[in-house]
């Protein structure tokens, strides 16, 4: 039985802690803030409740597996999972609207044909078939296995089977997500639909590899889910599972240094100089005190955008039949991308806005009110003013007519808030690992040059997102319990 120090109480760290405790280890979590969950937070005021981090859960199987492996009670005994249907309503720049069914290829094809005209649905359906090939080729090495020593194989090989395209008398294949939209989907609204999946993770579709096709495929194949009471309930359930497995939590404890002795991790030093010894240390990727990585190893992603979130308390009930999620696509997509990813990043004047309108009585004081969350991608470190917030609300009004007249109050969550809560520089939000693109979207391995030190969470393999955090925890647990021969779940 080993003593294990876990730095931070984000979702990946909690997943690792619970699994390690079940394996018989003594696990202590040191969290610099006063609560758990990392970016999975909650804001409450006047009887209203809002998620301030992720609002939906893709791939719930990751957390189902965590609960199966760490106790008798399954995930559904600890939280109420609700499948969101439609998966999303989309409002395009030209005013066209479409509601896409959850996890139904035939339903999505029919909906797109009905809203955009044939053969839009068939083109999207054919794209999903090709995206599945990319998923099948990368699922294990990118999500279920520790990062290969020969990770350059993932960096150099494009797994998406693009359709040959004649361009300037030459046959070419799409190498980026934007090229898939232009060459294979051939409809600006379908291209916006595809680009939106990349933008939601802070990725520029103009340079994101074609392998990013796995992002819409994941949503299509595994559905989109909501946790009744808000996504903070998932963090609560995982924290309680850790407590049930006798994980110790020390809140308000900032780790300032990872200790080393005889060439391996030996514990942590807290602010104030207190030393806590340990046989293994699990740290968030990029944490202070991590040793330098070997030449040629994958470097952490840099320059990723952040999020601007606006919480709106509204008078008036949520209309019957309202979609849980609506994506209002930018009326100036090129301008938005240039603002976010250009030489001098800035907050877009006409952003793509995601509107979340959960049908959840736990989030409102009574049936005569509604809680709405607006979200948009902004540059990390961006200074947010009232004009930026007003632009989000104005865009959202395309999906919620009369929105501004219903607002009782609003609360704004900026990149600075994310930075304070997660420790990420500028409030940057990591994207999931993706193959190809020269390894630019791979993350550092969970094992490090220092024996006994492992990294977990969005800034290490397999990257950002709620499901990826859970997978990261499983990989770190496997590497500690089984050793370097661990090759992932079977």
C-alpha positions in Angstrom: 0.0 0.0 0.0 1.6 3.3 -1.2 1.0 6.8 -0.1 -0.1 9.0 -3.0 -0.3 12.8 -3.0 -2.8 14.2 -5.6 -2.4 17.9 -6.4 -5.7 19.6 -7.2 -9.3 18.3 -7.0 -10.3 18.7 -10.7 -12.4 15.9 -12.3 -9.4 14.0 -13.7 -7.7 14.1 -10.3 -10.9 12.9 -8.5 -11.2 10.1 -11.0 -7.6 9.0 -10.4 -8.0 9.3 -6.6 -11.1 7.1 -6.4 -9.5 4.4 -8.5 -6.2 4.5 -6.6 -8.0 4.3 -3.2 -10.0 1.2 -4.4 -6.7 -0.4 -5.3 -5.7 -0.1 -1.7 -3.5 3.0 -1.7 -3.6 5.9 0.9 -4.6 8.9 -1.2 -4.5 12.5 -0.1 -5.8 15.3 -2.3 -4.3 18.8 -1.8 -6.5 21.5 -3.3 -5.6 25.2 -3.2 -9.2 26.5 -3.3 -12.0 25.6 -0.9 -13.9 23.2 -3.1 -13.6 20.3 -5.6 -14.5 19.9 -9.3 -12.0 22.2 -11.0 -13.9 24.0 -13.8 -17.2 22.2 -12.9 -18.6 24.9 -10.6 -22.0 26.3 -9.7 -23.4 29.8 -9.2 -26.5 30.4 -7.1 -28.5 33.6 -6.4 -32.1 34.3 -5.5 -33.2 30.7 -6.0 -31.5 30.5 -9.4 -28.7 28.0 -10.1 -26.3 27.9 -13.0 -23.4 25.7 -14.2 -20.4 27.9 -14.8 -18.3 25.2 -16.5 -19.4 22.4 -18.8 -23.2 22.3 -19.3 -23.6 18.9 -20.9 -21.9 15.5 -20.7 -20.8 13.6 -23.8 -19.6 10.0 -23.4 -21.3 9.2 -20.0 -19.8 5.7 -20.3 -16.5 7.1 -18.9 -18.2 8.0 -15.6 -20.3 4.9 -15.6 -17.1 2.9 -15.8 -15.6 4.9 -12.9 -18.5 4.2 -10.6 -18.6 0.5 -11.6 -14.9 0.1 -10.8 -15.0 2.1 -7.5 -18.1 0.8 -5.7 -21.4 -1.0 -5.6 -23.6 2.0 -6.6 -23.7 2.7 -10.3 -23.6 6.2 -11.6 -27.4 6.4 -12.1 -27.9 5.6 -8.4 -25.9 8.7 -7.6 -27.1 11.2 -10.2 -30.0 11.4 -12.6 -28.8 11.4 -16.2 -31.2 12.8 -18.9 -30.6 12.3 -22.6 -31.0 15.7 -24.3 -33.3 15.6 -27.3 -33.0 17.3 -29.6 -29.3 17.2 -29.2 -29.2 20.8 -30.4 -31.1 23.4 -32.3 -29.0 25.4 -34.8 -29.8 29.0 -36.0 -27.6 29.8 -39.1 -26.5 33.1 -40.4 -29.2 33.2 -43.1 -32.0 32.6 -40.6 -32.4 28.9 -41.4 -33.1 26.7 -38.3 -32.8 23.0 -37.7 -33.2 20.8 -34.6 -31.0 17.7 -34.7 -32.2 14.5 -33.0 -30.0 13.0 -30.4 -27.9 9.9 -31.5 -30.0 9.2 -34.6 -28.2 9.2 -38.0 -31.4 8.7 -39.9 -33.2 11.4 -37.9 -30.4 13.9 -38.4 -30.3 13.2 -42.2 -34.1 13.7 -42.4 -33.9 16.9 -40.3 -31.2 18.4 -42.4 -32.9 17.5 -45.7 -36.1 19.1 -44.4 -34.5 22.3 -43.2 -31.7 22.8 -45.7 -32.9 20.8 -48.7 -31.6 17.6 -50.3 -28.9 16.4 -50.5 -27.7 18.2 -47.3 -28.7 15.4 -45.0 -27.1 12.7 -47.1 -23.8 14.7 -47.3 -23.8 15.0 -43.6 -24.6 11.3 -43.1 -21.9 10.3 -45.5 -19.5 12.5 -43.6 -20.4 10.8 -40.3 -19.6 7.4 -41.8 -16.1 8.7 -42.7 -15.8 10.3 -39.3 -16.5 6.9 -37.7 -13.5 5.5 -39.6 -11.3 8.2 -38.0 -12.8 7.4 -34.6 -12.2 3.6 -35.0 -8.6 4.3 -36.0 -7.8 6.6 -33.1 -10.1 5.7 -30.2 -7.6 3.4 -28.3 -4.3 5.3 -28.8 -5.9 8.7 -28.2 -8.4 7.9 -25.4 -7.9 4.5 -23.8 -4.1 3.9 -23.8 -1.1 5.8 -22.3 0.5 7.9 -25.0 2.8 5.7 -27.1 6.5 6.2 -26.8 6.4 6.4 -30.6 3.8 9.2 -30.5 5.0 10.6 -33.8 3.0 7.9 -35.5 -0.1 9.7 -34.3 1.3 13.0 -35.2 2.1 12.2 -38.8 -0.8 10.0 -39.8 -4.2 11.6 -40.8 -6.9 9.0 -39.9 -9.8 10.8 -41.6 -10.5 9.1 -45.0 -11.2 12.3 -47.0 -13.0 12.1 -50.4 -10.6 12.9 -53.3 -11.4 16.4 -54.7 -10.4 18.0 -58.0 -8.9 21.4 -57.3 -6.8 23.4 -59.8 -6.4 20.3 -62.0 -5.0 18.4 -59.1 -6.6 15.7 -57.0 -6.5 16.7 -53.3 -7.9 15.4 -50.0 -9.2 17.5 -47.2 -6.5 18.1 -44.6 -8.4 20.4 -42.3 -11.9 20.6 -40.9 -12.6 23.7 -43.0 -11.6 21.9 -46.2 -14.0 19.1 -45.3 -16.8 21.6 -45.1 -15.9 23.3 -48.4 -15.1 20.2 -50.5 -17.2 17.5 -49.0 -20.2 19.2 -47.4 -20.5 22.0 -49.9 -23.1 24.0 -48.0 -22.1 27.0 -45.9 -24.6 26.0 -43.2 -23.3 22.4 -43.0 -19.8 23.9 -42.9 -20.9 26.2 -40.0 -22.3 23.1 -38.3 -19.0 21.3 -38.6 -16.9 24.3 -37.7 -19.0 24.8 -34.6 -17.9 21.5 -33.1 -14.2 22.6 -33.4 -15.0 26.1 -32.1 -16.7 24.7 -29.1 -13.3 23.3 -28.0 -11.4 26.5 -28.9 -10.0 25.1 -32.2 -9.6 27.0 -35.4 -11.4 24.9 -38.1 -9.1 26.5 -40.7 -6.1 24.7 -39.3 -7.6 22.0 -37.1 -6.8 18.6 -38.7 -9.4 16.6 -40.6 -9.2 14.1 -37.7 -11.2 16.6 -35.7 -14.2 15.0 -37.4 -14.2 12.7 -34.4 -15.7 15.5 -32.3 -19.1 15.7 -34.1 -19.0 11.9 -34.4 -18.7 11.4 -30.6 -21.8 13.5 -30.1 -23.7 11.7 -32.8 -22.8 8.2 -31.7 -22.9 8.5 -27.9 -25.5 11.2 -27.5 -25.6 14.3 -25.3 -26.6 14.1 -21.7 -27.5 16.4 -18.8 -27.3 15.7 -15.1 -30.5 16.7 -13.3 -29.7 19.5 -10.9 -26.8 20.7 -13.0 -23.4 19.4 -14.0 -22.1 20.3 -10.5 -24.0 17.2 -9.3 -21.6 15.0 -11.2 -18.7 16.6 -9.4 -20.5 16.1 -6.1 -21.1 12.4 -6.8 -17.5 11.8 -7.8 -16.3 13.6 -4.7 -18.6 11.6 -2.5 -17.3 8.4 -4.1 -13.8 9.5 -3.2 -14.9 10.1 0.4 -16.5 6.7 0.5 -13.3 5.1 -0.6 -11.5 7.0 2.3 -9.7 9.6 0.1 -8.5 12.4 2.3 -9.0 16.0 1.2 -7.0 19.0 2.3 -8.6 22.2 1.0 -6.9 25.6 1.1 -3.6 23.8 0.6 -1.4 25.2 -2.2 1.4 22.9 -3.4 4.4 25.0 -4.2 6.9 22.3 -5.0 7.2 18.6 -5.9 9.8 16.9 -3.8 12.5 14.6 -5.3 14.7 12.1 -3.6 17.0 9.5 -5.2 15.7 10.2 -8.6 12.0 9.8 -7.9 9.1 11.8 -6.6 9.0 11.9 -2.8 6.1 14.1 -1.8 5.0 17.7 -1.9 5.8 21.0 -0.2 2.9 23.3 0.8 2.8 27.1 0.9 4.4 27.9 4.2 7.0 25.2 3.9 5.2 22.2 5.3 6.4 18.9 3.7 4.1 15.9 3.0 5.9 12.7 2.0 4.4 10.4 -0.6 5.5 7.4 -2.6 3.8 8.7 -5.8 2.6 12.2 -6.8 -0.2 13.0 -9.2 -0.1 16.5 -10.5 -2.1 18.6 -13.1 -0.2 18.9 -16.4 1.9 22.1 -16.4 2.0 22.3 -12.6 4.8 24.3 -10.9 7.6 22.0 -9.9 7.3 19.5 -12.8 10.7 18.6 -14.2 11.7 19.5 -17.7 10.6 17.1 -20.3 12.9 15.1 -22.5 13.8 16.5 -25.9 11.3 15.5 -28.6 8.5 14.8 -26.1 5.1 16.2 -26.9 4.8 19.8 -25.7 1.6 21.2 -24.0 -0.8 23.1 -26.2 -0.3 26.8 -26.2 -2.4 29.8 -27.0 -5.8 28.1 -26.6 -8.8 30.4 -26.2 -11.0 30.7 -23.1 -14.7 31.1 -22.4 -17.1 34.0 -21.7 -20.2 32.8 -19.9 -23.2 35.0 -19.1 -25.8 33.7 -16.6 -29.3 35.2 -17.0 -32.1 35.1 -14.5 -35.3 35.6 -16.4 -38.9 36.4 -15.5 -41.4 34.2 -17.3 -41.6 30.4 -17.6 -39.6 28.3 -20.0 -41.8 27.7 -23.0 -43.0 24.1 -23.6 -40.9 22.3 -26.2 -37.9 24.6 -25.9 -34.6 23.0 -26.9 -32.1 22.5 -24.1 -29.3 23.7 -26.3 -29.3 26.2 -29.2 -26.3 27.2 -31.2 -26.6 30.6 -32.8 -24.0 30.7 -35.5 -22.1 33.9 -36.2 -23.3 36.2 -39.0 -19.6 36.9 -39.7 -17.8 33.5 -39.5 -14.6 34.7 -41.2 -14.5 37.8 -38.9 -15.1 35.7 -35.8 -12.3 33.3 -36.7 -9.9 36.1 -37.5 -10.7 37.8 -34.2 -10.1 34.6 -32.2 -7.1 33.2 -34.0 -5.5 36.1 -35.9 -2.2 37.7 -35.1 -3.7 39.9 -32.4 -6.6 37.9 -30.9 -9.6 39.9 -29.7 -13.2 39.3 -28.6 -15.4 38.8 -31.7 -17.9 41.5 -32.4 -20.4 38.9 -33.7 -19.7 35.7 -31.9 -21.2 32.2 -32.2 -23.2 31.8 -29.0 -24.4 28.6 -27.3 -27.7 29.0 -25.4 -28.4 26.5 -22.7 -32.0 26.4 -21.4 -32.4 23.3 -19.1 -35.8 22.1 -18.2 -34.9 21.7 -14.5 -37.0 22.9 -11.6 -34.0 22.7 -9.3 -32.4 25.7 -11.1 -35.2 28.2 -10.7 -37.2 29.6 -7.7 -40.5 28.6 -9.2 -42.3 27.8 -12.5 -42.6 31.5 -13.4 -38.9 32.0 -14.0 -36.2 30.6 -16.2 -32.4 30.2 -15.9 -30.4 30.6 -19.2 -26.7 30.3 -19.7 -24.9 31.9 -22.7 -21.4 30.9 -23.7 -18.9 32.0 -26.3 -15.3 31.4 -27.1 -12.9 34.4 -26.4 -9.1 34.7 -26.3 -7.4 33.6 -23.1 -6.7 36.6 -20.8 -9.3 38.8 -22.7 -10.6 41.8 -20.8 -14.4 41.7 -20.9 -16.5 44.8 -20.9 -20.3 45.4 -21.1 -20.2 45.7 -24.9 -18.9 42.1 -25.2 -21.6 40.9 -22.9 -24.3 42.8 -24.8 -23.1 41.3 -28.0 -23.7 37.8 -26.6 -27.2 38.7 -25.4 -28.1 40.3 -28.7 -26.9 37.2 -30.6 -28.9 35.0 -28.3 -32.0 37.0 -28.9 -32.1 35.4 -32.4 -32.9 32.2 -30.6 -34.9 33.7 -27.7 -37.1 36.5 -29.0 -37.7 39.2 -26.4 -34.8 38.0 -24.2 -33.6 41.4 -23.1 -37.0 42.4 -21.8 -37.1 39.3 -19.5 -33.8 39.8 -17.8 -34.0 40.3 -14.0 -30.2 40.2 -13.6 -27.1 38.8 -15.1 -23.8 37.4 -13.8 -20.7 37.4 -16.0 -18.0 34.8 -15.8 -14.8 35.8 -17.6 -11.4 34.2 -18.4 -10.1 35.7 -15.2 -12.6 33.7 -13.3 -11.6 30.5 -15.0 -7.9 31.3 -14.3 -8.7 31.9 -10.6 -10.7 28.7 -10.3 -8.5 26.3 -12.3 -5.1 27.9 -12.3 -4.8 27.9 -16.1 -2.9 30.9 -17.4 -5.3 33.4 -18.8 -8.2 31.0 -18.2 -7.2 28.9 -21.2 -9.3 25.8 -21.7 -7.6 22.7 -23.1 -8.9 20.9 -26.2 -9.1 17.1 -26.6 -6.1 15.3 -28.1 -6.3 14.8 -31.9 -4.2 12.9 -34.3 -2.2 14.4 -37.2 -1.2 18.1 -37.5 2.4 17.1 -36.6 1.3 16.4 -33.0 0.3 19.9 -32.3 -2.9 18.7 -30.7 -1.4 15.9 -28.7 -0.8 16.4 -25.0 2.1 15.4 -22.8 2.1 11.8 -21.6 0.8 10.9 -18.1 4.1 9.5 -17.1 7.1 11.9 -16.7 10.9 11.8 -16.6 10.8 11.7 -12.8 9.9 8.3 -11.5 6.8 8.2 -9.4 5.4 11.5 -10.8 2.3 11.4 -13.1 0.2 14.1 -14.7 -3.6 14.1 -14.9 -6.3 16.4 -16.3 -7.0 18.5 -19.4 -3.4 19.6 -19.9 -2.1 16.0 -20.1 -3.1 13.0 -22.2 -5.8 12.6 -23.5 -6.7 16.3 -23.2 -9.6 18.5 -22.3 -13.3 17.8 -21.8 -15.3 16.0 -19.1 -15.0 12.5 -20.6 -11.3 13.0 -21.3 -10.7 14.0 -17.7 -12.2 10.7 -16.5 -10.1 8.8 -19.0 -7.0 10.6 -17.8 -7.7 9.5 -14.3 -8.1 5.9 -15.4 -4.8 6.0 -17.3 -2.9 7.4 -14.3 -4.4 4.9 -12.0 -3.5 2.0 -14.3 0.1 3.3 -14.7 0.6 3.4 -10.9 -1.2 0.2 -10.0 0.1 -2.0 -12.9 3.3 -0.1 -13.7 4.8 1.0 -17.1 3.5 -2.2 -18.7 -0.1 -0.9 -18.4 -1.6 -0.6 -21.9 -5.1 0.7 -21.1 -8.5 -0.8 -20.5 -9.6 -3.8 -22.5 
